[in-house]
Amino acid sequence: MRRLYHFLDRLIQAGGAIAGILIILTTGMTTFDVIARSVFNRPTTWATELCIYAIIGSCFLGSAYTLRTYSHITVDLLINLVPSKAQKILAYASNVCGFIFSLIFTIYSVEHVVNTYQLGTTSSSLLRIPMYLPEMFLPIGGLLLCIAFILQIVDGEAQKGDGHL
């Protein structure tokens, strides 16, 4: 069971690493487009669209990593006012609610991606990218988030921003 836990934690870390790479790619594409537009007066036809997809991907793939490292913005006023036993109960309740939301999100995003694939929907830009490809970030990120919430439930503690990955 410990091996599965560590494997899932590594999977979440990989999602975080890919999210970071996507942010770096977004920075590179934006810089390239700015230079192409301002210096050469030749804007790209692809940079804006691909940057949007990369930012969406980084948000969804990185959300599980930020959950596992306790990096999400949290309001801990209530947590700080209750005894430690109540903090544990609130942490469990919060993680269960988060898991349920993530599970519903993942199920519906899979349905959406399948429908997009079946319809053959493409982007309206010159690139004509099949839309199921960038939309795949949603169910993959949702699945990683489900896994992260399960691991949070297994951990069972309310944390105060100290990462453990």
ABEGO torsion letter per residue (X at the ends): XAAAAAAAAAAAAAAAAAAAAAAAAAAAAAAAAAAAAAAAGBBBAAAAAAAAAAAAAAAAAAAAAAAAAGABBBBAAAAAABBAAAAAAAAAAAAAAAAAAAAAAAAAAAAAAAAAAAAGBBBABAAGBBAAAAAAAAAAAAAAAAAAAAAAAAAGBBBBGBBAX
